[in-house]
Amino acid sequence: MESISFKGEHHILQITDKVTTEAPFFVELEHHQPSSLPDDIKSRVREIVVNALKALHIQYGASHSELKITKGGDIRVIEIGARMGGDFIGSDLVRLSTGYDFLKGVIDVAFDEFKEPMITEHNYSGVYFLCKETENLLPIIENKEKYPEIVRAEVTDPVLRNIEQSADRSGYFIYKSNSKFLIK
């Protein structure tokens, strides 16, 4: 969950669904916004995160919170970080899905010029990461001009490795769409 705080007031911007590899590494392969979680779970997640931010006395700036939700609906906090989410979440996906410039908001907080976030768009956005396990993405990245949903795509390493850590990724593509961009 991405949030921004100003004078102890916490504004939830977006919830991201993450897809990871299985054990033992759990490396992130995809991020998608908005979350496909049921509304009741999203409401509980918002409440948990806001309560955690208050308990940690977070007053100003970005926050990135990660939670694990079991199939039974149990919610466990993994991380509450006073930072923007990485892997293009804070820098790109929030803006693409909501129209809100999260980075500008953080700068406005620093200069005491913050105004309540205005969500002006309701899009889907996401990122897919390229590695050996996701080599089916390579033709999409190489032919990105055929996909109007793709905002940016790059092969950063021609060698596709089995992924054990984020640094093993060989590229990515970021999308913005009216629906979740699904890979067939």
Secondary structure, 3 states (H helix, E strand, C coil): CEEEEECCEEEEEECCEEEECCCCCCCEEEEEECCCCCHHHHHHHHHHHHHHHHHCCCCCEEEEEEEEECCCCCEEEEEEECCCCCCCHHHHHHHHHHCCCHHHHHHHHHCCCCCCCCCCCCCEEEEEEECHHHHHHHHHHHCHHHCCCEEEEEECCCCCCCCCCHHHCCEEEEEEECCCCCCC
